[in-house]
Amino acid sequence: MKNLRSPLAKAKNWGPSGDAAHHFWIQRLTALALVPMVIWFCLSIALLPEVTYPVLVSWLQFPFNTIMMILVVIISFKHADMGMQVIFEDYISKQSIRITAILTVKFISYFLMAAGVFFIIKIALGDH
């Protein structure tokens, strides 16, 4: 008798799974944002006269390219992190292992985001 919430309450984000809809939409928005960014990245690299380290460094030193690459790194890792969380929640039944896996992926993801942004800025500033 203590858990009398209706299925409708859960479906309208009023129940215990209220964060799931937010997670779902953020994951879809990151996927949508990555589509034009990946197209931009592929076209930008394809249009370079040659793909050598000095050419890539000079390409990355344009402010627009620097900002776009930072956004690609951040949004890609966030999208991957959220996707892995969904997989862990769906397929790992033991709660302690599931939480450990989710936290491990989050820490790795945020570390790689920070490292990616750091190295993009370092290259863009010519400090390599």
C-alpha positions as CSV (number, residue, x, y, z in Angstrom):
1,M,0.0,0.0,0.0
2,K,2.9,2.4,0.4
3,N,3.7,2.7,-3.3
4,L,0.4,3.7,-4.9
5,R,1.8,5.9,-7.6
6,S,0.0,5.5,-10.8
7,P,1.8,4.5,-14.0
8,L,0.6,7.9,-15.4
9,A,2.5,9.7,-12.7
10,K,5.7,8.0,-13.7
11,A,5.1,8.7,-17.4
12,K,4.6,12.4,-16.7
13,N,7.9,12.7,-14.8
14,W,6.2,12.8,-11.5
15,G,7.5,9.4,-10.3
16,P,10.9,8.1,-9.3
17,S,12.1,8.1,-12.9
18,G,11.6,11.8,-13.4
19,D,15.2,12.3,-14.5
20,A,15.0,9.8,-17.4
21,A,13.1,12.1,-19.7
22,H,15.7,14.9,-19.2
23,H,18.5,12.4,-19.8
24,F,16.7,11.2,-23.0
25,W,16.3,14.7,-24.4
26,I,19.9,15.8,-23.6
27,Q,21.2,12.7,-25.3
28,R,19.1,13.4,-28.4
29,L,20.2,17.1,-28.4
30,T,23.9,16.1,-28.2
31,A,23.4,13.7,-31.1
32,L,21.6,16.3,-33.1
33,A,24.4,18.8,-32.4
34,L,27.1,16.4,-33.4
35,V,25.6,15.9,-36.9
36,P,26.6,19.3,-38.4
37,M,29.8,19.3,-36.4
38,V,31.0,16.0,-37.7
39,I,30.1,17.1,-41.3
40,W,32.0,20.4,-40.7
41,F,35.0,18.5,-39.4
42,C,35.1,16.0,-42.2
43,L,34.7,18.6,-44.9
44,S,37.3,20.9,-43.3
45,I,39.9,18.2,-43.2
46,A,39.1,17.0,-46.7
47,L,39.5,20.5,-48.1
48,L,43.0,20.9,-46.7
49,P,45.7,20.9,-49.3
50,E,47.6,18.2,-47.4
51,V,47.1,16.6,-44.0
52,T,50.4,17.2,-42.3
53,Y,51.1,18.3,-38.8
54,P,52.1,21.9,-39.7
55,V,49.0,22.3,-41.9
56,L,46.7,20.9,-39.2
57,V,48.3,23.2,-36.6
58,S,47.7,26.3,-38.8
59,W,44.2,25.1,-39.5
60,L,43.5,24.8,-35.8
61,Q,44.9,28.3,-35.1
62,F,41.9,29.9,-36.8
63,P,39.6,30.9,-33.9
64,F,36.4,29.4,-35.5
65,N,38.2,26.0,-36.0
66,T,39.5,26.1,-32.4
67,I,36.0,26.8,-30.9
68,M,34.4,24.2,-33.1
69,M,36.9,21.5,-32.2
70,I,36.5,22.3,-28.5
71,L,32.7,21.9,-28.9
72,V,33.2,18.6,-30.8
73,V,35.3,17.3,-28.0
74,I,33.0,18.3,-25.2
75,I,29.8,17.3,-26.9
76,S,31.2,14.0,-28.1
77,F,32.4,12.9,-24.7
78,K,29.2,14.0,-23.1
79,H,27.1,12.1,-25.6
80,A,29.3,9.0,-25.2
81,D,29.1,9.2,-21.4
82,M,25.3,9.4,-21.5
83,G,25.1,6.5,-23.9
84,M,27.3,4.3,-21.7
85,Q,25.2,5.2,-18.7
86,V,22.0,4.0,-20.4
87,I,23.8,0.8,-21.4
88,F,25.0,0.2,-17.8
89,E,21.5,0.9,-16.4
90,D,19.9,-1.5,-18.8
91,Y,22.3,-4.4,-18.6
92,I,24.0,-4.4,-15.2
93,S,21.7,-5.7,-12.6
94,K,23.9,-5.4,-9.5
95,Q,23.6,-1.8,-8.3
96,S,27.1,-1.5,-6.8
97,I,28.7,-2.6,-10.0
98,R,26.4,-0.4,-12.1
99,I,27.1,2.7,-10.0
100,T,30.9,2.0,-10.1
101,A,30.8,1.6,-13.9
102,I,28.8,4.8,-14.4
103,L,31.1,6.8,-12.1
104,T,34.2,5.4,-13.7
105,V,33.0,6.3,-17.2
106,K,32.0,9.7,-16.0
107,F,35.4,10.4,-14.5
108,I,37.2,9.2,-17.6
109,S,34.9,11.1,-19.9
110,Y,35.4,14.4,-18.0
111,F,39.1,13.9,-17.7
112,L,39.4,13.3,-21.5
113,M,37.1,16.4,-22.1
114,A,39.5,18.5,-20.1
115,A,42.6,17.0,-21.7
116,G,41.1,17.5,-25.2
117,V,40.3,21.2,-24.5
118,F,43.7,21.8,-23.0
119,F,45.6,20.3,-25.9
120,I,43.4,22.1,-28.5
121,I,44.1,25.4,-26.8
122,K,47.7,24.6,-26.4
123,I,48.1,23.8,-30.2
124,A,45.9,26.8,-31.2
125,L,48.1,29.2,-29.2
126,G,51.2,27.8,-30.8
127,D,52.5,26.4,-27.6
128,H,53.5,22.9,-28.9
